[in-house]
Amino acid sequence: MAKHRSQGLRPRISSGLGFVFVSSLVMLTAVDPYSGAFASSESLQSFDRDMTYQKLTVQPIAGQDFERGLFELVDGANAVRLVVKNAAYPDPGTAKAFALEQVSAKGWEFAQYSCLVKLWERESNWRWSATNKSSGAYGIPQSLPASKMASAGADWRTNPETQIRWGISYIDGRYSSPCAALAHSDEHNWY
């Protein structure tokens, strides 16, 4: 009798384990459908500072823990680490929305817009009338001297779009991208 009882339990245990295994797979998919399907939040975007082109590649970061919505850029041979939070998509009609249009018109990716947002939040907090009392730098991009922005339009003192146009042109000509300008700003405290 004992022999029959133990043989009867084996199929129940096997089917019970099978049920638990399948249920756990279903729960994993229901709770986190992307687990293992995409790159983790521990990823790296690097760019080459060669002024003729820009190339972004995603690489794993060993031993780093980042929140989702962050990316890290490593700059060419210098390997300058730059952690940038992905910028929120801007409200229509704002200075940031205009800046995103200008970034897109240059053919730059959204990551470049995120770098620009961080850079100009630091410089002026996106205020068109921001003035640095010690240097005289002015506007959203903190032009020094401020009058350089006149090359983008006569209304440079009061028009955020004129300031942004000038600022994007300056960054493109001097650094080739907003992320390169931000890396320079992080290293030297100016751009």
C-alpha positions as CSV (number, residue, x, y, z in Angstrom):
1,M,0.0,0.0,0.0
2,A,2.8,2.4,0.8
3,K,4.4,1.7,-2.5
4,H,1.3,2.8,-4.4
5,R,0.9,5.9,-2.3
6,S,4.5,7.2,-3.0
7,Q,4.1,6.5,-6.7
8,G,0.9,8.4,-6.8
9,L,2.6,11.5,-5.2
10,R,5.3,11.7,-7.9
11,P,3.0,12.8,-10.7
12,R,1.3,15.3,-8.4
13,I,4.7,16.8,-7.3
14,S,5.9,17.0,-11.0
15,S,2.7,18.6,-12.2
16,G,2.8,20.9,-9.1
17,L,6.4,22.0,-9.9
18,G,5.4,22.4,-13.6
19,F,2.5,24.6,-12.6
20,V,4.8,26.8,-10.3
21,F,7.4,27.1,-13.1
22,V,4.9,28.1,-15.8
23,S,3.1,30.5,-13.4
24,S,6.3,32.2,-12.5
25,L,7.1,32.8,-16.2
26,V,3.6,34.2,-16.8
27,M,4.0,36.5,-13.7
28,L,7.4,37.6,-14.8
29,T,6.0,38.6,-18.2
30,A,3.0,40.3,-16.6
31,V,5.0,42.2,-14.0
32,D,8.0,43.1,-16.1
33,P,7.4,42.3,-19.8
34,Y,10.7,43.8,-20.9
35,S,13.0,42.0,-18.4
36,G,16.0,40.9,-20.4
37,A,14.5,42.1,-23.7
38,F,16.3,45.4,-23.9
39,A,19.5,47.0,-22.7
40,S,19.5,47.7,-19.0
41,S,19.5,51.2,-17.5
42,E,23.2,50.5,-17.0
43,S,24.1,51.6,-20.5
44,L,26.5,54.0,-21.9
45,Q,26.3,56.3,-24.9
46,S,29.7,57.5,-26.1
47,F,30.6,60.0,-28.7
48,D,33.8,60.8,-30.6
49,R,34.8,64.5,-30.4
50,D,36.0,64.4,-34.0
51,M,34.6,67.7,-35.3
52,T,33.6,66.2,-38.7
53,Y,31.0,63.7,-37.4
54,Q,29.4,62.3,-34.4
55,K,28.8,58.7,-33.5
56,L,26.9,57.4,-30.5
57,T,27.3,53.8,-29.4
58,V,25.7,52.1,-26.4
59,Q,28.1,50.2,-24.1
60,P,27.6,48.4,-20.8
61,I,28.8,50.2,-17.6
62,A,30.5,47.8,-15.2
63,G,29.5,48.3,-11.6
64,Q,27.3,51.4,-12.1
65,D,23.7,51.7,-11.0
66,F,21.6,54.3,-12.8
67,E,17.9,55.2,-12.7
68,R,15.9,54.6,-15.9
69,G,15.8,57.8,-18.0
70,L,19.5,58.5,-17.5
71,F,22.3,58.0,-20.1
72,E,26.0,58.5,-19.8
73,L,28.3,59.9,-22.4
74,V,32.0,59.1,-22.6
75,D,34.0,61.5,-24.7
76,G,36.6,60.0,-27.0
77,A,40.2,59.5,-25.8
78,N,39.7,61.7,-22.7
79,A,36.9,59.4,-21.4
80,V,35.1,62.3,-19.7
81,R,32.1,60.9,-17.9
82,L,28.9,62.9,-18.4
83,V,25.6,61.7,-16.9
84,V,22.6,63.4,-18.3
85,K,19.0,62.9,-17.4
86,N,16.7,62.6,-20.5
87,A,14.9,65.9,-20.8
88,A,11.2,66.1,-20.7
89,Y,9.4,66.7,-24.0
90,P,8.8,70.5,-24.0
91,D,5.4,72.2,-24.0
92,P,4.5,73.7,-27.4
93,G,5.3,77.4,-27.8
94,T,8.0,77.5,-25.2
95,A,11.7,78.4,-25.6
96,K,12.6,74.7,-25.0
97,A,10.2,73.6,-27.8
98,F,11.9,76.0,-30.2
99,A,15.3,74.7,-29.1
100,L,14.2,71.2,-29.8
101,E,13.1,72.2,-33.3
102,Q,16.5,73.8,-33.9
103,V,18.3,70.7,-32.5
104,S,16.3,68.5,-34.8
105,A,16.9,70.8,-37.8
106,K,20.7,70.2,-37.2
107,G,20.1,66.5,-37.4
108,W,21.1,65.9,-33.8
109,E,19.4,63.3,-31.7
110,F,17.2,63.8,-28.6
111,A,20.2,63.1,-26.4
112,Q,21.8,66.3,-27.7
113,Y,18.6,68.2,-26.7
114,S,18.9,66.7,-23.2
115,C,22.5,68.0,-23.0
116,L,21.4,71.4,-24.2
117,V,18.7,71.6,-21.6
118,K,21.1,70.7,-18.8
119,L,23.7,73.2,-20.1
120,W,21.3,76.1,-20.4
121,E,19.6,75.3,-17.1
122,R,23.0,75.7,-15.6
123,E,23.8,78.9,-17.5
124,S,20.6,80.9,-17.4
125,N,17.8,78.6,-16.2
126,W,16.4,79.3,-19.7
127,R,15.7,83.0,-18.9
128,W,16.1,85.3,-21.9
129,S,17.0,88.3,-19.6
130,A,19.6,86.4,-17.4
131,T,22.6,88.5,-16.8
132,N,25.9,87.4,-15.2
133,K,26.8,90.4,-12.9
134,S,30.5,89.6,-12.9
135,S,31.1,88.9,-16.6
136,G,28.2,90.6,-18.3
137,A,27.2,87.3,-20.1
138,Y,23.6,87.6,-21.2
139,G,20.6,85.6,-22.3
140,I,19.7,81.9,-22.5
141,P,23.0,80.9,-23.9
142,Q,25.0,83.5,-21.8
143,S,26.7,85.1,-24.7
144,L,29.9,87.0,-23.8
145,P,29.9,89.7,-24.9
146,A,26.2,89.9,-25.2
147,S,26.2,91.9,-28.4
148,K,27.6,88.8,-30.3
149,M,23.9,87.7,-30.5
150,A,23.1,90.6,-32.8
151,S,24.4,88.4,-35.6
152,A,21.3,86.3,-35.2
153,G,18.8,89.2,-35.1
154,A,18.3,92.8,-34.0
155,D,15.9,91.6,-31.3
156,W,18.6,89.6,-29.4
157,R,18.0,91.4,-26.1
158,T,14.4,90.3,-25.8
159,N,13.7,87.4,-28.1
160,P,14.5,83.9,-26.8
161,E,14.2,82.4,-30.3
162,T,17.0,84.8,-31.6
163,Q,19.1,83.9,-28.6
164,I,18.6,80.1,-29.1
165,R,19.4,80.4,-32.8
166,W,22.6,82.1,-32.0
167,G,23.4,79.7,-29.1
168,I,22.9,76.6,-31.3
169,S,25.1,78.1,-34.0
170,Y,27.8,78.9,-31.5
171,I,27.7,75.4,-30.0
172,D,27.8,73.8,-33.5
173,G,30.7,75.9,-34.7
174,R,32.8,75.6,-31.5
175,Y,32.0,72.2,-30.1
176,S,30.0,70.4,-32.9
177,S,27.3,69.3,-30.4
178,P,25.5,70.3,-27.2
179,C,26.9,67.2,-25.4
180,A,30.5,68.2,-26.3
181,A,29.7,71.8,-25.0
182,L,28.3,70.3,-21.8
183,A,31.4,68.1,-21.3
184,H,33.6,71.2,-21.8
185,S,31.4,73.2,-19.3
186,D,31.7,70.4,-16.7
187,E,35.5,70.4,-17.1
188,H,36.1,74.1,-17.2
189,N,33.0,75.7,-15.7
190,W,32.4,77.6,-19.0
191,Y,31.7,76.9,-22.6
